[in-house]
């Protein structure tokens, strides 16, 4: 077996997690601190496929609430830029890196190469939902291909709203048209881009939320975090907006995580950084566990899973303060390739008993993991997991359908 084939196998994944776990323990020991998170992978799983499958496999329902692809016109060299150019998937081996993000690649990586059963297509920051490599029409074509090869209900679509562009009348008309024409299941907004920043709880933001609820599409996914410190990408406005609009459902993409911030316990001294900002916003609005705020893990888990102690704090804080029924699985695929590695790492992960005792974090039971990986999102989006078992499809079928 080649090294590449091995690393793509379940035994390769187990080997990587064994190494990561061992290095993390050694680093923590040298620094004189306790390890807060572990990957429970038996040593023999690196060479024993059955042992690796027992640790990393599973047949539970997986629903990814944040997924993307980019369908460029490859006959226009360089045309349209390449939004995904800085992500690992851009190094997929294609002569034109834009082809690495095409819809057939997306369907292969998400459905043929991972345990994902349902994915939610989420818009990228753009001035309009009608243009660009992930426009609503491009999403619709992807949904049609997915339904041909996997059946109805595999891809859910978000309608993009840009409240800071144009008049409120134009915003409402565009939202009404999207909801009427495209069978959307949620909205996607960026409060820090493009254009001037805005807040969910004021002016155009409050008008947008009210209109979303009026159109009976009350799930609002908002990018919060990964912004380089932009104040409008802070989740500070989430709590007030959710309190003012109890009929809305606010999905906080990335949970407020910022690269470069070391995540630890929730403390007053760090209440205004990273994921803690979301908890602070909810507490200030007197929103407790199980409210209408949902914390999403896209890109956040991908970043913190390489540091098990940070990962334990992030998951522990969200489960403790947002609630085990309100943490949603998302991967930001296909920016990082197939989401399978992230799924496998989550299945094997545990929060240490010491952190559980010290901070009140819950143990990551099989039931909690099943909720996070899919059951919570299924409830939010009205999906019946029994009707959408994992799609058993190969690459040839996807390319033929496309």
C-alpha positions as CSV (number, residue, x, y, z in Angstrom):
1,X,0.0,0.0,0.0
2,X,1.3,3.4,-0.9
3,X,1.8,6.1,1.8
4,X,-1.0,8.1,0.2
5,X,-3.4,5.2,0.2
6,X,-2.6,4.4,3.8
7,X,-3.1,7.9,5.0
8,X,-6.5,8.0,3.3
9,X,-7.5,4.8,5.1
10,X,-9.2,4.4,8.5
11,X,-5.9,2.9,9.8
12,X,-4.1,6.0,8.5
13,X,-6.5,8.3,10.3
14,X,-6.1,6.2,13.5
15,X,-2.3,6.5,13.2
16,X,-2.5,10.3,12.8
17,X,-4.7,10.6,15.9
18,X,-2.5,8.3,17.9
19,X,0.5,10.5,17.1
20,X,-1.4,13.7,17.8
21,X,-2.6,12.4,21.1
22,X,0.9,11.2,22.1
23,X,2.6,14.5,21.1
24,X,-0.1,16.5,23.0
25,X,0.4,14.5,26.2
26,X,4.2,14.8,25.9
27,X,4.0,18.6,25.3
28,X,1.6,19.1,28.3
29,X,3.8,16.9,30.5
30,X,6.9,19.0,29.6
31,X,5.0,22.2,30.4
32,X,3.8,20.8,33.7
33,X,0.1,20.9,32.8
34,X,-2.7,18.4,32.6
35,X,-4.0,17.3,29.2
36,X,-7.6,18.4,28.8
37,X,-8.6,16.3,25.9
38,X,-7.8,12.9,24.4
39,X,-8.4,10.8,21.3
40,X,-9.4,7.3,22.5
41,X,-7.8,5.2,19.8
42,X,-6.3,1.8,20.7
43,X,-2.6,1.4,19.6
44,X,-3.3,-1.6,17.4
45,X,-5.8,0.5,15.2
46,X,-2.9,1.7,13.1
47,X,-2.5,-1.8,11.6
48,X,-5.9,-3.4,12.5
49,X,-8.7,-2.2,10.4
50,X,-11.4,-3.6,12.7
51,X,-9.9,-1.9,15.7
52,X,-9.7,1.4,13.7
53,X,-13.3,1.1,12.6
54,X,-14.5,0.4,16.1
55,X,-12.8,3.6,17.3
56,X,-13.5,6.0,14.3
57,X,-16.4,4.5,12.4
58,X,-20.1,4.6,13.0
59,X,-23.4,4.4,11.3
60,X,-25.1,7.3,13.1
61,X,-26.7,10.1,11.2
62,X,-24.4,13.0,10.2
63,X,-25.7,16.3,9.1
64,X,-23.2,19.1,8.1
65,X,-24.9,22.5,8.5
66,X,-22.1,24.5,6.8
67,X,-20.8,23.3,3.4
68,X,-19.5,25.2,0.3
69,X,-18.3,24.6,-3.2
70,X,-17.4,27.0,-6.1
71,X,-18.5,26.4,-9.6
72,X,-16.3,28.6,-11.9
73,X,-16.4,29.0,-15.6
74,X,-13.1,27.2,-16.3
75,X,-13.2,28.4,-20.0
76,X,-12.5,31.9,-18.7
77,X,-8.9,31.8,-17.5
78,X,-8.5,33.6,-14.2
79,X,-12.0,35.0,-14.5
80,X,-13.9,35.5,-11.3
81,X,-10.8,35.0,-9.1
82,X,-10.7,32.1,-6.8
83,X,-12.3,32.6,-3.4
84,X,-11.0,29.2,-2.2
85,X,-7.5,29.8,-3.3
86,X,-6.1,30.0,0.2
87,X,-7.7,26.8,1.5
88,X,-6.0,23.3,1.5
89,X,-8.5,22.0,-1.1
90,X,-6.9,24.3,-3.7
91,X,-3.9,21.9,-3.7
92,X,-6.0,19.0,-5.1
93,X,-3.7,18.5,-8.1
94,X,-5.8,20.2,-10.8
95,X,-3.9,22.4,-13.3
96,X,-6.5,25.0,-12.6
97,X,-7.0,25.2,-8.9
98,X,-10.6,26.5,-9.4
99,X,-11.6,23.0,-10.5
100,X,-10.7,21.7,-7.1
101,X,-14.0,23.3,-5.8
102,X,-16.4,22.2,-8.5
103,X,-19.7,20.6,-7.7
104,X,-18.6,17.1,-8.7
105,X,-15.7,17.4,-6.3
106,X,-18.0,18.6,-3.6
107,X,-20.4,15.7,-4.0
108,X,-17.6,13.2,-4.1
109,X,-15.8,14.5,-1.0
110,X,-18.9,15.0,1.1
111,X,-21.1,12.0,0.1
112,X,-18.8,9.4,-1.5
113,X,-15.8,9.9,0.8
114,X,-17.5,10.7,4.2
115,X,-20.3,9.5,6.4
116,X,-22.3,12.7,5.8
117,X,-25.9,12.1,4.9
118,X,-27.3,15.6,4.6
119,X,-25.5,18.9,4.0
120,X,-26.6,22.6,4.1
121,X,-25.1,24.7,1.3
122,X,-24.0,28.0,2.7
123,X,-23.3,31.2,0.8
124,X,-19.9,33.0,0.6
125,X,-19.6,36.7,1.3
126,X,-20.8,38.4,-1.9
127,X,-22.8,41.5,-2.8
128,X,-25.7,39.4,-4.1
129,X,-27.2,36.0,-3.9
130,X,-27.6,36.0,-7.7
131,X,-24.0,36.1,-8.9
132,X,-20.7,34.4,-8.3
133,X,-19.5,30.8,-8.1
134,X,-22.0,29.9,-5.4
135,X,-25.1,31.8,-6.4
136,X,-28.5,30.5,-5.7
137,X,-28.8,29.1,-9.2
138,X,-25.5,27.2,-8.8
139,X,-26.8,25.8,-5.5
140,X,-30.0,24.7,-7.2
141,X,-28.1,22.8,-9.9
142,X,-26.0,21.1,-7.2
143,X,-29.2,20.1,-5.4
144,X,-30.6,18.6,-8.6
145,X,-27.4,16.5,-9.1
146,X,-27.4,15.3,-5.5
147,X,-31.1,14.3,-5.7
148,X,-30.4,12.3,-8.9
149,X,-27.6,10.3,-7.3
150,X,-28.7,10.2,-3.6
151,X,-32.4,11.0,-3.5
152,X,-34.4,14.0,-2.2
153,X,-33.3,15.9,0.8
154,X,-29.6,15.5,0.6
155,X,-28.8,19.2,0.1
156,X,-30.6,22.0,1.8
157,X,-30.1,25.6,0.6
158,X,-29.6,28.8,2.4
159,X,-30.7,32.1,0.9
160,X,-28.2,34.9,1.2
161,X,-29.4,38.2,2.5
162,X,-27.3,41.4,2.3
163,X,-29.2,43.9,4.5
164,X,-26.6,46.6,4.2
165,X,-26.9,46.9,0.4
166,X,-29.7,49.1,-1.0
167,X,-33.1,49.9,0.6
168,X,-35.2,47.9,3.0
169,X,-37.8,47.6,0.3
170,X,-35.3,46.0,-2.0
171,X,-34.1,43.7,0.7
172,X,-37.6,42.5,1.5
173,X,-38.4,42.0,-2.2
174,X,-35.2,39.9,-2.7
175,X,-35.9,37.8,0.4
176,X,-39.5,37.2,-0.7
177,X,-38.3,36.1,-4.1
178,X,-35.7,33.7,-2.8
179,X,-38.1,32.1,-0.3
180,X,-40.8,31.8,-3.0
181,X,-38.7,30.4,-5.8
182,X,-36.0,28.3,-4.3
183,X,-37.3,26.2,-1.4
184,X,-34.6,27.6,1.0
185,X,-34.3,26.2,4.5
186,X,-32.4,29.1,6.2
187,X,-30.7,32.4,5.6
188,X,-27.0,33.2,5.5
189,X,-25.6,36.6,6.4
190,X,-22.2,38.2,7.1
191,X,-22.4,41.2,9.4
192,X,-18.9,42.4,8.6
193,X,-18.8,42.0,4.8
194,X,-19.2,43.1,2.1
195,X,-19.7,46.8,2.6
196,X,-20.2,48.6,5.9
197,X,-20.7,46.5,9.0
198,X,-24.0,46.0,10.7
199,X,-25.6,44.3,13.7
200,X,-28.4,41.8,14.0
201,X,-30.1,43.7,16.8
202,X,-30.3,47.2,15.2
203,X,-31.7,49.0,12.2
204,X,-31.3,46.9,9.0
205,X,-30.3,43.8,11.0
206,X,-33.5,43.9,13.1
207,X,-35.6,44.5,9.9
208,X,-33.9,41.5,8.2
209,X,-34.6,39.2,11.2
210,X,-38.3,40.3,11.3
211,X,-38.7,39.6,7.6
212,X,-37.0,36.2,7.9
213,X,-39.5,35.2,10.5
214,X,-42.4,36.7,8.6
215,X,-41.5,34.6,5.6
216,X,-41.6,31.4,7.7
217,X,-37.9,30.8,7.2
218,X,-36.7,31.6,10.8
219,X,-33.3,29.9,10.8
220,X,-30.6,32.6,10.5
221,X,-27.0,31.5,10.1
222,X,-24.6,34.3,10.8
223,X,-20.8,34.3,10.4
224,X,-19.2,35.2,13.7
225,X,-15.5,34.9,14.2
226,X,-12.5,34.3,11.8
227,X,-12.4,38.0,11.1
228,X,-9.1,39.3,12.2
229,X,-10.8,41.1,15.0
230,X,-13.5,43.0,13.0
231,X,-16.0,44.2,15.7
232,X,-19.0,43.5,13.4
233,X,-18.0,39.8,13.2
234,X,-18.2,39.6,17.0
235,X,-21.2,37.6,18.4
236,X,-22.0,40.4,20.8
237,X,-25.2,41.2,18.9
238,X,-26.5,37.6,18.9
239,X,-27.9,37.6,22.4
240,X,-29.9,40.8,22.1
241,X,-31.2,39.8,18.7
242,X,-32.3,36.4,19.9
243,X,-33.9,37.8,23.0
244,X,-35.8,40.4,20.9
245,X,-36.9,37.7,18.4
246,X,-37.9,34.6,20.2
247,X,-39.4,33.1,17.1
248,X,-36.0,33.2,15.3
249,X,-33.4,30.5,15.3
250,X,-29.9,31.9,15.4
251,X,-27.1,29.6,14.2
252,X,-23.8,31.2,15.1
253,X,-21.3,29.9,12.5
254,X,-17.8,29.3,14.0
255,X,-19.2,30.0,17.5
256,X,-17.2,33.2,17.6
257,X,-13.8,31.4,17.4
258,X,-10.9,33.5,16.2
259,X,-7.6,32.2,14.9
260,X,-4.7,33.1,17.2
261,X,-6.8,33.0,20.3
262,X,-5.9,30.2,22.8
263,X,-9.2,28.9,24.1
264,X,-9.4,28.1,27.8
265,X,-12.2,28.1,30.4
266,X,-14.9,30.8,30.5
267,X,-13.6,33.4,32.9
268,X,-14.3,37.1,33.5
269,X,-10.8,38.1,32.4
270,X,-11.4,36.4,28.9
271,X,-15.1,37.0,28.6
272,X,-14.6,39.2,25.5
273,X,-12.4,37.0,23.4
274,X,-13.0,34.0,21.1
275,X,-15.8,31.6,21.8
276,X,-16.3,33.3,25.2
277,X,-17.8,36.3,23.4
278,X,-20.9,34.2,22.4
279,X,-21.4,33.0,26.0
280,X,-21.1,36.5,27.3
281,X,-23.6,37.8,24.8
282,X,-26.1,35.1,25.7
283,X,-25.6,35.7,29.5
284,X,-26.1,39.4,29.1
285,X,-29.4,38.7,27.3
286,X,-30.4,36.2,30.0
287,X,-30.5,33.3,27.5
288,X,-29.6,30.0,29.0
289,X,-29.2,26.4,27.9
290,X,-31.6,25.4,25.1
291,X,-32.5,28.9,24.0
292,X,-33.0,29.9,20.4
293,X,-29.2,30.3,19.9
294,X,-27.2,27.5,18.3
295,X,-23.4,27.2,18.3
296,X,-21.9,25.7,15.1
297,X,-18.4,24.1,14.7
298,X,-17.4,24.8,11.1
299,X,-13.7,25.5,10.8
300,X,-13.6,25.8,14.6
301,X,-13.3,22.1,15.2
302,X,-10.9,21.8,12.2
303,X,-8.6,24.2,14.0
304,X,-8.9,23.2,17.6
305,X,-8.8,19.4,17.1
306,X,-5.1,19.6,16.6
307,X,-4.8,20.9,20.2
308,X,-6.8,18.5,22.4
309,X,-6.8,20.8,25.4
310,X,-8.2,23.7,23.5
311,X,-10.7,21.4,21.8
312,X,-11.9,20.2,25.2
313,X,-12.5,23.8,26.4
314,X,-14.3,24.8,23.3
315,X,-16.7,21.8,23.3
316,X,-17.0,21.8,27.0
317,X,-18.0,25.5,27.2
318,X,-20.5,25.3,24.4
319,X,-22.2,22.2,25.8
320,X,-22.3,23.7,29.2
321,X,-23.5,27.2,28.3
322,X,-25.4,26.8,25.0
323,X,-26.6,23.3,25.6
324,X,-26.1,19.8,24.3
325,X,-29.2,20.1,22.2
326,X,-27.9,23.4,20.6
327,X,-24.4,22.5,19.3
328,X,-24.4,21.8,15.6
329,X,-22.0,19.9,13.4
330,X,-20.5,21.9,10.6
331,X,-17.1,21.5,8.8
332,X,-16.8,24.3,6.2
333,X,-16.3,21.6,3.6
334,X,-14.9,21.5,1.1
335,X,-12.4,24.1,2.0
336,X,-10.3,21.4,3.8
337,X,-11.2,18.5,1.5
338,X,-13.4,15.6,2.7
339,X,-14.9,16.1,6.1
340,X,-14.3,12.5,7.1
341,X,-11.2,13.2,9.0
342,X,-13.0,15.7,11.2
343,X,-15.9,13.3,11.8
344,X,-13.5,10.5,12.8
345,X,-11.6,12.8,15.2
346,X,-14.8,13.9,16.8
347,X,-16.0,10.4,17.3
348,X,-12.7,9.5,19.1
349,X,-12.5,12.6,21.2
350,X,-13.0,12.8,25.0
351,X,-12.9,15.7,27.5
352,X,-10.7,14.7,30.4
353,X,-12.3,13.9,33.8
354,X,-10.1,16.6,35.4
355,X,-11.7,19.3,33.2
356,X,-15.1,17.9,33.7
357,X,-14.7,18.1,37.5
358,X,-13.0,21.5,37.5
359,X,-15.3,23.4,35.1
360,X,-18.5,21.3,35.0
361,X,-18.0,20.2,31.4
362,X,-20.1,17.1,30.5
363,X,-18.5,13.9,29.4
364,X,-18.8,13.3,25.6
365,X,-21.1,10.4,25.7
366,X,-22.2,8.5,22.6
367,X,-25.6,10.2,23.0
368,X,-24.1,13.7,23.1
369,X,-21.9,13.0,20.1
370,X,-24.9,11.7,18.1
371,X,-26.8,14.9,18.9
372,X,-23.9,17.1,17.8
373,X,-23.2,15.1,14.7
374,X,-26.7,15.2,13.3
375,X,-29.7,14.9,15.6
376,X,-29.7,18.5,16.7
377,X,-29.5,19.8,13.2
378,X,-32.2,17.4,12.0
379,X,-34.6,18.8,14.6
380,X,-33.7,22.4,13.7
381,X,-34.2,21.8,10.0
382,X,-37.1,19.4,10.2
383,X,-35.2,16.5,8.7
384,X,-36.2,12.9,9.5
385,X,-32.9,10.9,9.7
386,X,-34.7,7.7,8.9
387,X,-35.4,8.9,5.4
388,X,-31.9,10.0,4.5
389,X,-29.5,7.2,5.3
390,X,-25.9,7.6,4.1
391,X,-25.7,7.9,0.3
392,X,-23.8,4.9,-1.1
393,X,-22.5,6.4,-4.3
394,X,-19.2,6.4,-6.2
395,X,-17.4,9.0,-8.2
396,X,-18.4,7.7,-11.6
397,X,-22.1,7.9,-10.7
398,X,-21.7,11.5,-9.5
399,X,-19.9,12.6,-12.7
400,X,-22.4,10.9,-14.9
401,X,-25.3,12.6,-13.1
402,X,-23.6,16.0,-13.3
